Amino acid sequence: MNKLKRTLALMAALAMTATAFVGCGDDEESSSEAEESSEAEESSEAEESTDAEESTDAEESSEEDADADMDTASVPTPDGTLADDGDQLTILCWTDTDLNEMLDVTSVENAVYQNVGSSGDEANEQYVQYFSSGSDVDLYFCDADWTMAYVNNDDYSAPLSALGIDESYYSDAYSYTVAVGTSDDGVLKAASYQAAGGVYAYRADLAEEYLGVTSPDEMQEKVSDWDTFWATAAEVYEASDGVTAMADTIAGVWRAYGCNRTTPWVTDGTFTYDETLTDFIDMVYENYSAGYIANGIEQWSNDWYAIGFSTGTLANKTMGYFFPSWSLTSTGQLAAAEGYDSESDTFDEGAGTYGQYAVTEGPSGWYWGGTWICVSPLCDNATAAAQFMYDMTIDPDTMKEYAVNHSDFVNNQTVMAEIIADGTNSNNLLVDSQDQFVALSDSAAAIDLDGIATEYDGTVTTALVDAVTAYCTSGGTAEECLETFLDNAASELESAGIVVE
């Protein structure tokens, strides 16, 4: 039984047993004229004074309104549907890296966390076991791939309205994060503290050598849309004598291309797809065959990082990577492509690419991953939970402090615009310590998933990448690739009651 089926089975079993967590003469004439003049001047001065005061008042009011917008409303008040008599705020997570930084900035003093210590589907399964045990949990973190499975299950998630929070609190959030946190029946049940927009991270030294490009702006012109991206790929391939591909992996291309979808994968219990899918199959096969996508490379493998080196057997095999915000941290995937070794916490100078990368928005706005916070129906610390959610997903001051301290791209457009304007953020992994937030901001603002996101997106992505990889490496036809994909999807989704035709 695969991991998804095991998880669904566990969730089904739990659903059967769990209760609802749930801003005089000439002289006189002369005198009279003088008086009139004086009165007029006084009147004019008075009017000017009034106008000036009104102008000042208006400016102050405008500033106050702006501050009010920035500060957002006061801390939300729970509606009373959740208990509030617990002695500590318990937060369930699979890694404490982000959470430890949050505990440093939040005003909640009694927060603790339960760390399941694993990631991906394993963490998902451990969450189900944790919930079924009846252990204390007030809030919990969800990975992008399984957030919607939780927000669509009332046994696992309570509406944020229980904490006094509605969509109006997230008017400054990136819209796709609200879409992912909203259940199929329109209830807001999760909020994200970060926006995991994606960028194209490229070798600046190779871009200058092969394309004559010397800045991220110039590079963006070379990758501004998908047709331009692949035309540039042809330039790179020819200039490198067939050594350097433009894209790192098939999976990476799908991550960046997949957000162009116009329909959800599942509608009313039936699997659906649009031309984005068939266009992707044709596009990838053509460009993989031409050598514009690194051949035989899979994400997360050691080779995936090695193709980013300038030395070794796989040296210069890719011009760049499609990376999300979390891959650009000091210990993330970009660091690994620059020779970072997690065990020794040092960079291998032999890789030859430390500080040689730059980032640009790329062909289209997209995201990969991210983390959402849900409230458990078993929450017994509603006030503290509301405060934590306010601090980390709503309040601009706390979110800005977190972003600056943690170099995380937070889910607040005004905050990120301020940080970018301040010019204080820099990334030592990038050429001239470039501020990666600029490109990430453009990408995140371009994402629109309203009505598109489903809880099955992660599963479908795996099935699609597997099918297209097989097509590119083993041959066949586009029609056969599509059939393989549908078969892969069916084997994963039909156990959840989804019809794949």
C-alpha positions in Angstrom: 0.0 0.0 0.0 1.5 3.4 -1.0 1.9 6.3 1.4 -1.1 8.2 0.2 -3.3 5.2 0.6 -2.0 4.5 4.0 -2.7 8.1 5.0 -6.2 8.1 3.6 -6.9 4.9 5.4 -5.7 6.3 8.7 -7.8 9.5 8.1 -10.8 7.5 7.3 -10.4 5.4 10.5 -9.9 8.5 12.6 -13.0 10.2 11.1 -15.1 7.3 12.4 -13.8 7.6 15.9 -12.8 11.3 16.5 -15.1 14.0 17.9 -15.1 17.5 16.2 -11.7 19.1 16.9 -12.6 21.5 15.9 -7.3 56.8 8.9 -14.6 112.1 6.0 -13.9 112.7 2.5 -10.8 111.5 0.8 -9.1 110.8 4.0 -12.1 108.8 5.2 -12.3 107.0 1.9 -8.6 106.3 2.2 -9.1 105.1 5.7 -12.0 103.0 4.7 -10.1 101.4 1.9 -7.2 100.8 4.2 -9.5 99.1 6.7 -11.1 97.1 4.0 -7.7 96.1 2.7 -6.6 95.2 6.2 -9.8 93.2 6.8 -9.3 91.5 3.4 -5.7 90.6 4.3 -6.8 89.3 7.7 -9.6 87.4 6.1 -7.1 86.0 3.4 -4.6 85.1 6.1 -7.3 83.5 8.1 -8.4 81.5 5.1 -4.8 80.6 4.3 -4.3 79.6 7.9 -7.5 77.5 7.8 -6.5 75.9 4.5 -3.0 75.2 5.8 -4.5 73.6 9.0 -7.0 71.6 6.9 -4.2 70.5 4.6 -2.1 69.5 7.6 -5.0 67.7 9.1 -5.7 66.0 5.8 -2.0 64.9 5.5 -2.0 63.7 9.1 -5.3 61.9 8.6 -3.8 60.3 5.4 -0.7 59.2 7.3 -2.9 57.9 10.2 -5.0 55.9 7.7 -1.8 54.5 6.1 -0.6 53.6 9.5 -3.9 52.0 10.3 -3.8 50.0 7.1 -0.3 48.9 8.0 -1.0 48.1 11.6 -4.2 46.2 10.7 -7.0 45.8 13.1 -6.5 44.9 16.8 -5.8 41.3 17.8 -8.9 39.2 16.9 -11.2 37.9 19.6 -12.2 34.2 19.6 -15.9 33.6 19.1 -16.3 31.3 22.0 -16.6 28.0 20.1 -13.2 26.8 21.2 -12.1 26.1 24.8 -9.8 28.7 26.4 -8.7 27.1 29.7 -5.5 25.3 28.7 -2.2 26.2 30.4 0.0 26.3 27.3 -0.3 26.8 23.5 0.8 23.6 21.9 1.9 23.8 18.3 2.4 20.6 16.2 5.1 20.8 13.5 7.5 18.6 11.6 10.5 20.9 11.9 11.2 23.6 14.5 13.5 25.7 12.2 10.8 28.4 11.5 9.0 27.9 14.7 12.0 28.7 16.9 12.3 32.1 15.1 8.6 32.7 15.7 8.8 32.0 19.4 11.4 34.8 19.5 9.1 37.4 18.0 5.6 36.4 19.1 4.0 38.0 22.2 2.7 34.6 23.2 4.6 33.5 26.2 3.3 30.0 26.9 3.9 28.4 23.5 5.5 25.0 23.2 5.8 22.7 20.2 5.5 19.0 19.5 7.9 18.0 16.7 7.2 14.8 14.8 10.8 14.9 13.5 10.1 13.8 10.0 8.9 15.4 6.8 6.7 14.9 3.7 4.2 12.0 3.7 5.8 10.5 6.8 5.1 13.7 8.8 1.5 13.7 7.4 1.0 10.1 8.6 2.5 11.0 12.0 0.1 13.9 12.3 -2.8 11.6 11.8 -1.5 9.3 14.5 -0.9 12.2 16.9 -4.5 13.5 16.4 -6.0 10.0 16.9 -4.1 9.6 20.2 -6.0 12.6 21.6 -2.8 14.4 22.5 -2.8 18.1 23.2 -2.7 20.3 20.1 -3.9 23.9 19.5 -2.3 24.9 16.3 -0.4 22.9 13.7 1.8 23.5 10.7 0.8 22.0 7.3 3.0 21.5 4.2 1.6 22.8 0.9 1.0 19.4 -0.5 -1.4 18.3 2.3 -2.8 21.6 3.7 -6.0 21.3 1.7 -6.6 17.7 2.9 -6.7 19.1 6.4 -8.8 22.2 5.7 -11.4 20.0 4.0 -11.6 17.8 7.1 -13.7 19.2 10.0 -12.4 16.6 12.3 -8.9 18.0 11.9 -9.4 21.8 11.4 -11.6 24.5 12.8 -12.5 27.6 10.8 -10.3 30.6 11.6 -13.5 32.5 12.4 -13.4 30.5 15.7 -10.3 32.7 16.5 -12.1 35.9 15.3 -10.2 35.8 12.0 -11.8 36.3 8.5 -10.5 37.0 5.0 -10.4 40.8 5.6 -7.4 40.3 7.8 -5.5 38.9 4.7 -6.2 41.8 2.3 -2.4 42.3 2.1 -1.5 38.6 1.8 -0.6 37.0 -1.5 -3.9 35.8 -2.9 -2.8 32.3 -3.7 -2.1 31.6 0.0 -5.7 32.5 0.9 -6.9 30.2 -1.9 -4.9 27.2 -0.5 -6.1 27.9 3.0 -9.8 27.9 2.0 -11.9 24.7 2.0 -13.9 23.5 -0.9 -17.0 25.0 0.6 -15.5 28.5 1.0 -14.4 28.4 4.6 -11.1 30.0 5.6 -9.3 27.4 7.7 -5.6 28.0 7.3 -3.2 30.9 6.9 0.4 31.1 5.8 3.1 33.2 7.3 5.3 32.9 4.2 4.9 33.1 0.4 7.0 30.5 -1.4 7.2 32.2 -4.8 9.7 30.8 -7.2 12.5 32.3 -9.3 15.1 31.2 -11.9 18.5 31.0 -10.2 21.2 31.1 -12.8 25.0 30.9 -13.1 25.9 34.6 -13.6 29.4 33.6 -14.9 28.0 31.4 -17.6 25.3 33.9 -18.5 28.0 36.5 -19.2 30.2 34.0 -21.1 27.4 32.5 -23.3 24.9 35.3 -23.5 26.8 38.5 -22.8 24.4 39.1 -19.9 25.8 41.1 -16.9 22.8 41.8 -14.7 19.5 40.1 -13.5 17.5 42.7 -15.5 19.3 41.7 -18.7 18.8 38.0 -17.8 15.1 38.5 -17.2 14.8 39.8 -20.8 16.2 36.5 -21.9 13.7 34.4 -19.9 10.7 36.7 -19.9 8.2 34.0 -21.2 8.5 30.4 -22.1 9.1 30.9 -25.8 11.9 33.3 -25.0 13.3 31.0 -22.3 13.6 28.1 -24.8 15.1 30.4 -27.5 17.7 31.4 -25.0 18.2 27.7 -24.1 19.2 27.1 -27.7 21.8 30.0 -27.5 23.3 28.5 -24.4 23.4 25.0 -25.7 25.2 26.1 -28.9 27.6 28.5 -27.1 28.6 25.7 -24.6 29.1 23.2 -27.3 26.2 21.1 -26.1 27.3 21.0 -22.5 25.0 23.3 -20.7 21.2 22.9 -20.4 19.0 25.8 -19.5 16.8 24.0 -17.1 17.7 21.6 -14.2 15.0 19.0 -14.3 11.7 18.0 -15.8 10.1 18.4 -12.3 11.6 21.9 -12.0 10.1 23.0 -15.3 6.7 21.6 -14.2 6.8 23.5 -10.9 7.4 26.8 -12.8 4.9 26.0 -15.6 2.2 24.2 -13.7 0.8 27.4 -12.1 -0.5 28.4 -15.6 -3.3 25.9 -15.2 -6.8 27.3 -15.6 -8.8 24.4 -14.1 -8.4 22.4 -11.0 -7.3 18.8 -11.2 -10.5 17.6 -9.5 -14.0 19.0 -10.0 -17.0 17.4 -8.3 -15.2 14.2 -7.7 -13.9 13.8 -11.2 -10.3 14.2 -12.5 -10.0 17.0 -15.1 -7.2 18.7 -17.0 -6.8 21.5 -19.5 -4.5 22.2 -22.4 -1.7 23.2 -20.0 -1.1 19.5 -19.5 -0.8 18.5 -23.1 1.2 21.7 -23.9 3.6 20.7 -21.1 4.1 17.2 -22.4 4.9 18.5 -25.9 7.1 21.3 -24.6 9.2 19.2 -22.3 9.7 16.4 -24.8 10.9 18.8 -27.5 13.3 20.7 -25.2 14.5 17.6 -23.3 15.3 15.9 -26.7 17.2 19.1 -27.8 19.3 19.0 -24.7 17.8 22.1 -23.1 16.8 20.3 -19.9 19.5 18.4 -18.1 19.2 14.8 -19.1 18.9 12.0 -16.5 18.7 14.4 -13.5 16.2 14.0 -10.7 15.4 16.5 -8.0 16.8 15.8 -4.5 19.6 13.6 -5.9 23.3 14.3 -5.4 23.6 14.8 -9.1 20.9 17.5 -9.0 23.3 19.6 -6.9 26.5 18.5 -8.8 25.2 19.9 -12.1 25.4 23.3 -10.5 29.1 23.0 -9.9 31.8 24.3 -12.2 34.0 21.3 -11.5 33.6 17.5 -11.5 32.1 15.1 -14.0 28.8 17.0 -14.2 30.3 20.5 -14.2 28.2 23.2 -15.9 25.5 20.8 -16.9 22.9 23.4 -16.1 22.6 27.2 -16.5 20.3 27.4 -13.6 17.5 26.0 -11.4 13.9 26.7 -10.7 14.0 27.4 -7.0 11.3 28.6 -4.5 12.0 31.1 -1.7 13.0 28.4 0.8 15.7 27.1 -1.5 17.6 30.4 -1.4 18.5 30.2 2.3 22.0 29.8 3.7 21.5 26.0 4.0 19.0 25.4 1.2 19.2 23.9 -2.2 21.0 26.8 -3.8 23.7 26.5 -1.1 24.0 22.8 -1.9 24.5 23.7 -5.6 27.3 26.0 -4.5 29.0 23.2 -2.5 27.4 23.4 0.9 27.8 20.3 3.0 25.2 20.0 5.8 27.1 17.6 7.9 30.2 19.8 8.2 28.2 23.0 7.8 30.9 24.3 5.4 31.2 25.1 1.7 33.4 22.9 -0.5 35.5 25.5 -2.4 36.2 22.8 -5.0 32.6 23.2 -6.3 33.7 26.5 -7.7 30.3 28.1 -7.6 29.9 29.8 -4.2 28.5 33.3 -4.9 28.3 32.7 -8.6 24.5 32.6 -8.9 21.9 35.4 -9.4 18.2 35.2 -9.5 15.4 36.6 -11.7 11.7 36.2 -11.9 11.7 33.9 -14.9 9.0 33.0 -17.5 6.0 33.1 -15.2 4.9 33.5 -11.6 4.8 30.3 -9.6 5.2 28.8 -6.2 6.5 25.6 -4.7 5.7 24.5 -1.2 5.2 26.7 1.8 3.6 26.2 5.2 0.2 27.0 6.5 -1.1 27.2 10.1 -4.3 25.5 11.0 -6.3 25.5 14.3 -7.3 22.2 15.8 -11.0 21.7 16.9 -9.4 20.4 20.1 -7.8 23.7 20.8 -8.1 24.7 24.5 -6.1 28.0 24.3 -8.2 30.0 21.9 -6.9 33.5 23.0 -3.3 32.5 22.8 -3.9 30.8 19.4 -5.6 33.9 18.1 -2.6 36.0 19.3 -0.1 33.7 17.7 -2.0 33.7 14.4 -2.2 37.4 14.5 1.5 37.9 15.2 2.7 35.5 12.6 0.2 35.8 9.7 -1.4 39.3 10.1 0.6 41.8 12.2 3.0 43.7 9.9 5.4 44.6 12.7 6.0 41.1 13.9 6.1 39.7 10.3 8.7 42.2 9.3 10.8 41.4 12.4 10.6 37.7 11.5 11.4 38.3 7.8 14.5 40.4 8.7 15.7 38.0 11.4 15.0 34.8 9.4 15.4 35.9 5.8 12.1 34.4 5.0 9.7 35.9 2.4 6.6 36.6 4.5 3.0 36.6 3.3 2.5 40.4 3.5 2.9 42.5 0.4 3.4 45.8 2.2 6.0 44.3 4.6 8.0 42.9 1.7 7.8 46.2 -0.3 9.1 48.0 2.8 12.0 45.6 3.2 12.9 45.8 -0.4 12.7 49.6 -0.3 14.9 49.6 2.8 17.6 47.9 0.8 18.8 46.0 3.9 18.3 42.4 2.7 21.2 40.7 1.0 22.1 37.1 0.2 25.8 36.1 0.2 25.0 33.2 -2.0 24.2 35.6 -4.9 26.5 37.8 -7.0 27.0 41.2 -5.3 24.9 39.9 -2.4 21.8 40.4 -4.5 18.4 40.9 -2.7 16.4 37.8 -3.7 13.2 39.4 -2.4 12.9 41.6 -5.4 12.5 38.7 -7.9 10.4 36.7 -5.4 8.0 39.6 -4.9 7.4 39.8 -8.7 6.8 36.1 -8.9 4.5 35.8 -5.9 2.3 38.8 -7.1 1.8 37.0 -10.4 0.3 33.8 -8.9 -3.4 33.2 -9.2 -4.8 30.0 -7.9 -8.3 31.1 -7.1 -10.5 28.0 -7.7 -7.5 26.0 -9.0 -5.8 24.6 -5.9 -7.0 21.2 -4.7 -5.7 18.8 -2.0 -4.6 16.4 -4.8 -2.1 18.7 -6.4 1.0 17.1 -4.9 -0.1 13.6 -5.8 -0.9 14.6 -9.4 2.4 16.4 -9.8 4.3 13.1 -8.9 2.2 11.1 -11.3 2.8 13.6 -14.1 6.5 14.0 -13.7 7.0 10.2 -13.6 5.0 9.8 -16.8 6.7 12.6 -18.7 10.2 11.5 -17.5 9.5 8.0 -18.9 8.3 9.5 -22.2 11.5 11.6 -22.5 13.9 8.9 -21.6 12.3 5.8 -23.0 10.4 7.0 -26.0 6.8 6.5 -27.2 4.2 9.0 -28.2 2.6 12.0 -26.5 -0.7 10.1 -26.5 0.9 7.2 -24.7 2.5 9.6 -22.2 -0.9 11.0 -21.4 -2.4 7.6 -20.9 0.4 6.6 -18.6 -0.2 9.8 -16.6 -3.9 9.1 -16.3 -3.1 5.5 -15.2 -0.7 6.8 -12.6 -3.2 9.4 -11.4 -6.0 6.8 -11.3 -3.9 4.4 -9.1 -3.5 7.2 -6.5 -6.8 9.0 -6.7 -9.4 6.3 -7.1 -8.9 5.0 -3.6 -10.0 8.5 -2.5 -13.2 8.2 -4.5 -11.9 10.3 -7.4 -13.1 9.2 -10.9 -10.3 9.3 -13.5 -11.7 8.8 -17.0 
